[in-house]
Amino acid sequence: MEPLGWADITFRLLIRFTPVWISLIAVFALSIRFRRRLGLYGRLFGSPIGMVGFGVVMFWALTAIHAGLFHLIATHDPLTQIPGMKNSPPGTPVADARTSGAYAYFLLGGDNLARDVFSRMVVGSGIVMLIAPLATVFAFMVGITLGLPAGYHGGRLDAGLSFIANLILAFPVILLFYLLVTPEIVQTGLPSYMAAILFVFPLVFVAVLVNARLRIQPGKRNRVMAATMTPLILLYLVAVSQKDTALSFLPARLDPFDIPAGILVVFVSVVFVNAPTVFRIVRGLTLDIRTRDYVAAAQTRGEGAWYIMLWEILPNARGPLIVDFCLRIGYTTILLGTLGFFGLGLPPESPDWGSTINSGRKLLSIYPHSALPPAFALLSLVLGLNLLADGLREESLKD
């Protein structure tokens, strides 16, 4: 077989993404159809910048879903080495593809270990789209849970929590990441203990949220609390208990999965670094909103402090927090790429974009096709998140 030209490569790439195009069209059609019922998300489709950003982010999110869950899009196994394909240029035919049943070409070429660059890029999107948003959610849980009482009550509580946050923020981010993911620190079990502490905050947040809302209805509160907290506690125990670590306390039959060590370390590091910044943002918003008339009215009604914080202050701070959430996912994506580029945290064979860029940078002047696709993927995702945040900011200012 002859190598493919760039026109054929482009056409085949578009065909490989067919499930993503169909899903993306469906998402846009349904969102535009029901935009009036979808609040701030619906109004996003009145902003051209927001729509472009949302489209780019959803493209990679849908790519991660189809490539990771349904095993579509990717043409080869991202870890499989095929003889004769080392540093092969884009469009190179795969030897014995007809007899082995493999896809006939390396659409974006092969890397220095004869692995398909295109497959590693699309499968690596799943790692980025899983860790970055989820770690940002946990960072917001920590920041909101601590920032609301610090800003609302003030005093020694505010001073103490602010001192801790400033102490963490005083460290250079890259140095702090490097310290947390080095093998010597990992062997001490520190990331596992940090995970046990940080993973508690979503439980505390949900429990306080339900209790504050249903405080005057104890019967209903207990039922809702049991229904929500029981699965969350079980999930917490399963996530924290890791085999062959100091926190291995569940028997094998009750521990169906273990978070890979590299992903756990990176996840905890990202949450630990981002939480103080979120704390400061939430604290600042709370200091401003707590002086509003509707907060004074809630205090006059005799509402509890947590009810006022979670159901009066937090909803009115949602605009800046949603915008910061989108931006912070972009920052986290860059941090993940940086860690992968330096070979920290995730295993070297991981198809995440940072590791893939790092593996191809040594031969960048000779074989640029290995490092450029994941680099452009990382660039497009961060750009999409920034555009999405700009669109959300424009719409939130109209409230």
C-alpha positions in Angstrom: 0.0 0.0 0.0 1.1 3.5 -0.8 1.4 6.2 2.0 -1.6 8.5 2.3 -1.5 12.1 1.2 -2.6 14.9 3.6 -6.0 15.1 1.9 -6.7 11.4 2.5 -5.3 11.7 6.1 -7.7 14.6 6.8 -10.6 12.8 5.3 -9.9 9.6 7.3 -9.5 11.6 10.5 -12.9 13.3 10.0 -14.4 9.9 9.5 -12.8 8.5 12.6 -14.5 11.3 14.6 -18.0 10.5 13.2 -19.4 9.4 16.6 -18.2 12.7 18.1 -19.7 14.8 15.3 -23.1 13.1 15.7 -23.0 13.5 19.5 -21.9 17.1 19.2 -24.8 18.0 16.8 -27.3 16.3 19.2 -26.0 18.2 22.2 -26.2 21.6 20.3 -29.6 20.8 18.9 -31.1 19.9 22.3 -29.4 22.8 24.1 -30.6 25.4 21.6 -34.1 23.8 21.5 -34.5 24.1 25.3 -32.2 27.0 26.0 -34.9 29.1 27.7 -35.3 26.4 30.4 -31.6 25.9 31.1 -30.7 29.1 32.9 -27.2 30.4 32.5 -26.2 27.4 30.4 -29.0 28.1 28.0 -28.1 31.8 27.7 -24.6 30.7 26.8 -25.9 29.9 23.3 -26.6 33.6 22.8 -22.8 34.3 23.0 -20.8 33.4 19.9 -17.6 33.2 21.9 -19.2 31.0 24.5 -20.6 28.7 21.8 -17.2 28.2 20.2 -15.6 27.5 23.5 -18.4 25.1 24.5 -18.0 23.3 21.2 -14.3 22.8 21.6 -14.6 21.6 25.1 -17.5 19.2 24.3 -15.5 17.9 21.3 -12.7 16.6 23.6 -15.2 15.5 26.3 -17.1 13.4 23.7 -13.8 12.1 22.3 -12.8 11.0 25.7 -16.2 9.2 26.2 -16.2 7.5 22.9 -12.5 6.5 23.0 -12.5 5.4 26.6 -15.9 3.8 27.3 -16.9 2.6 23.8 -13.4 2.0 22.4 -14.2 3.9 19.2 -12.2 6.5 17.2 -8.7 5.1 18.1 -7.3 3.0 15.3 -4.8 1.0 17.4 -4.0 0.2 21.0 -2.1 3.2 22.4 0.5 1.0 24.1 1.1 -1.5 21.4 4.4 -1.4 19.5 4.2 -2.4 15.9 7.5 -3.5 14.3 8.7 -1.2 11.5 6.6 1.8 12.5 9.2 3.6 14.7 9.1 7.3 13.9 7.0 6.6 10.8 5.6 9.7 9.1 1.8 10.4 9.0 -0.1 8.2 6.6 2.4 5.3 6.7 0.7 1.9 5.9 1.0 -0.8 8.6 2.8 -3.9 7.5 0.6 -7.1 7.6 -2.5 -5.1 8.5 -4.7 -7.2 6.3 -3.7 -10.4 7.9 -3.7 -9.2 11.4 -7.0 -7.2 11.1 -5.5 -4.0 12.3 -6.2 -0.6 10.9 -4.2 -0.1 7.7 -2.5 3.1 8.5 -0.8 5.2 11.2 -2.8 8.3 10.4 -0.6 10.7 12.4 2.5 8.6 12.2 4.4 6.6 14.9 6.4 7.7 17.9 9.9 6.7 18.9 8.6 3.4 20.3 6.5 2.5 17.2 3.1 3.4 18.8 0.3 5.1 17.0 0.3 8.9 17.7 -3.3 9.4 16.8 -4.5 6.6 19.1 -2.4 7.9 21.9 -3.8 11.4 21.4 -7.5 10.4 21.5 -7.1 7.9 24.4 -5.0 10.4 26.3 -7.9 12.9 26.1 -9.8 10.6 28.5 -7.0 10.9 31.2 -7.1 14.7 30.9 -10.9 15.1 30.8 -11.2 12.8 33.8 -8.6 14.2 36.1 -8.8 17.9 35.4 -12.6 18.5 35.9 -12.9 16.0 38.8 -9.9 17.4 40.6 -11.3 20.9 40.1 -14.6 19.8 41.6 -12.8 18.5 44.7 -10.8 21.6 45.0 -14.0 23.7 44.9 -15.6 21.4 47.5 -12.6 22.1 49.8 -12.5 25.8 49.0 -16.2 26.3 49.5 -16.5 24.3 52.7 -13.7 26.3 54.3 -14.1 29.7 52.5 -17.8 30.2 53.4 -17.4 30.0 57.2 -14.1 32.0 57.1 -15.7 34.9 55.3 -19.0 34.7 57.1 -17.7 34.4 60.7 -14.4 36.1 60.4 -12.3 36.4 63.5 -9.8 33.8 64.5 -11.3 31.2 62.2 -10.8 33.4 59.2 -7.2 34.4 60.3 -6.2 30.7 60.9 -7.6 29.4 57.6 -6.2 32.3 55.6 -2.8 31.8 57.2 -2.8 28.1 56.1 -4.0 29.0 52.6 -1.3 31.7 52.2 1.3 29.3 53.5 0.5 26.8 50.7 0.3 29.5 48.1 3.7 30.8 49.1 5.4 27.8 47.6 6.1 27.8 43.8 3.5 25.6 42.2 5.9 23.5 40.1 8.2 23.0 43.1 5.2 21.9 45.3 4.1 19.5 42.6 7.6 18.1 42.2 7.8 17.5 46.0 4.4 15.8 46.1 4.9 13.4 43.2 8.5 12.4 43.8 9.0 8.6 44.5 10.5 9.4 47.9 7.4 11.3 49.1 5.1 8.7 47.6 6.8 5.9 49.5 6.1 7.6 52.8 2.3 7.3 52.1 1.8 11.0 52.3 -0.4 11.2 49.2 -2.7 8.5 50.6 -3.1 10.3 53.9 -3.8 13.5 52.0 -6.4 11.8 49.9 -8.1 10.5 53.0 -8.4 14.1 54.3 -9.3 15.8 51.1 -11.9 13.2 50.1 -13.8 13.9 53.3 -14.8 17.4 52.2 -17.4 16.3 49.7 -19.0 14.2 52.4 -19.0 17.2 54.8 -20.3 19.5 52.1 -23.3 17.3 51.2 -24.1 16.5 54.8 -24.1 20.1 55.8 -26.1 21.1 52.7 -28.9 18.6 53.4 -29.0 19.3 57.1 -29.2 23.1 56.5 -32.0 22.7 54.0 -34.1 20.3 56.0 -33.2 21.3 59.5 -36.8 22.0 60.5 -38.0 18.7 59.0 -36.1 16.1 61.0 -37.9 13.0 59.6 -37.4 14.0 56.0 -33.9 15.1 56.7 -32.9 11.8 58.2 -34.3 9.9 55.2 -32.6 12.1 52.7 -29.3 12.1 54.7 -29.3 8.3 54.8 -30.1 8.0 51.1 -27.3 10.4 50.1 -24.6 9.8 52.6 -24.6 5.9 52.7 -23.4 5.5 49.0 -21.0 8.5 49.4 -19.4 7.0 52.5 -19.1 3.6 50.9 -17.5 5.2 47.8 -15.2 7.2 50.1 -14.0 4.0 51.9 -13.4 2.2 48.6 -11.5 5.2 47.1 -9.3 5.7 50.2 -8.5 2.0 50.8 -5.6 1.2 48.5 -4.0 -2.3 48.4 -0.4 -2.6 49.4 -0.4 0.8 51.2 -0.7 2.0 54.8 -4.4 2.6 54.2 -5.4 -0.8 53.0 -8.2 -1.6 55.5 -11.0 -3.1 53.4 -11.1 -6.8 52.5 -10.6 -7.7 48.9 -14.3 -8.6 48.3 -15.4 -5.1 49.6 -12.8 -3.2 47.6 -13.8 -3.6 43.9 -11.3 -1.1 42.5 -8.1 0.8 43.4 -7.2 4.2 42.0 -3.9 3.8 40.1 -1.0 5.1 42.2 0.1 7.6 39.6 -3.4 9.0 39.1 -4.0 9.3 42.8 -0.8 11.2 43.4 -1.5 13.6 40.6 -5.1 14.0 41.6 -4.3 14.8 45.2 -1.5 17.2 44.2 -3.9 19.2 41.9 -6.6 19.4 44.6 -4.1 20.5 47.2 -2.6 23.2 45.0 -5.9 24.6 43.7 -8.0 24.5 46.9 -6.3 27.5 48.6 -7.0 29.7 45.6 -10.6 28.7 45.6 -10.8 29.3 49.3 -9.6 32.9 48.8 -12.1 33.6 46.1 -15.0 32.1 48.1 -13.9 34.0 51.2 -13.7 37.3 49.3 -17.2 36.8 47.8 -18.6 35.9 51.2 -17.2 39.0 52.8 -19.0 41.1 50.2 -22.3 39.3 50.0 -22.8 38.9 53.8 -23.6 42.6 54.0 -26.5 42.4 51.6 -30.1 43.0 52.7 -31.3 39.5 51.9 -28.7 38.0 54.2 -29.9 40.3 57.0 -33.5 39.2 56.3 -32.5 35.6 56.6 -30.8 36.3 59.9 -33.9 38.1 61.1 -36.0 35.1 60.2 -33.7 33.0 62.6 -32.1 30.9 59.9 -28.9 29.1 60.9 -25.5 30.1 59.8 -24.9 27.2 57.4 -28.3 27.8 55.8 -27.4 31.4 55.1 -24.0 30.5 53.7 -25.2 27.6 51.5 -28.6 28.8 50.4 -28.3 32.6 50.5 -24.7 33.5 49.9 -23.4 30.6 47.7 -26.2 30.9 45.0 -25.5 34.6 44.6 -21.8 33.9 44.2 -22.4 31.3 41.4 -21.5 33.6 38.5 -17.8 34.3 39.4 -17.4 30.8 40.7 -18.7 29.2 37.5 -16.3 31.3 35.4 -13.4 30.5 37.7 -14.3 26.8 37.6 -13.9 26.8 33.8 -10.6 28.8 33.9 -9.3 26.5 36.7 -9.9 23.4 34.6 -7.7 25.0 32.0 -5.0 25.7 34.5 -5.3 22.2 35.8 -5.0 20.8 32.2 -1.8 22.8 31.8 -0.4 21.5 35.1 -1.2 17.9 34.1 0.6 18.5 30.9 3.5 20.0 32.8 3.7 17.0 35.1 3.6 14.6 32.3 6.2 16.5 30.4 8.6 16.3 33.3 7.8 12.6 33.7 6.2 13.0 37.2 3.2 11.3 38.6 1.7 9.2 35.7 3.8 6.2 34.4 6.0 6.9 31.4 3.9 4.7 29.0 0.8 6.7 29.8 -0.8 8.2 26.7 -1.7 11.5 28.5 -0.8 14.5 26.4 2.1 15.7 28.6 3.9 12.4 28.5 3.3 12.1 24.8 4.8 15.5 24.2 7.8 14.7 26.4 8.5 11.4 24.5 8.4 13.2 21.2 10.3 16.4 22.1 13.8 14.8 21.8 13.4 14.3 18.1 11.2 17.3 17.5 13.5 18.9 14.8 13.5 15.6 12.8 10.1 14.0 13.5 7.7 16.8 14.7 4.6 14.6 14.0 5.0 12.8 17.3 4.8 15.8 19.7 2.7 18.3 17.7 -0.7 16.5 17.7 -1.0 16.2 21.5 0.5 19.8 21.9 -2.2 21.2 19.6 -4.9 19.1 21.4 -3.8 20.6 24.8 -3.7 24.1 23.2 -7.2 23.7 21.8 -8.7 22.4 25.0 -7.3 25.2 27.1 -8.4 27.8 24.5 -11.9 26.3 24.5 -12.1 26.5 28.3 -11.0 30.2 28.2 -13.5 31.0 25.5 -16.2 29.2 27.5 -15.3 31.2 30.6 -15.5 34.4 28.6 -18.9 33.5 27.4 -20.2 32.6 30.8 -18.7 35.8 32.2 -20.6 37.9 29.6 -23.9 36.2 30.4 -23.5 36.2 34.1 -23.0 40.0 34.1 -26.4 40.4 32.5 -28.1 39.0 35.7 
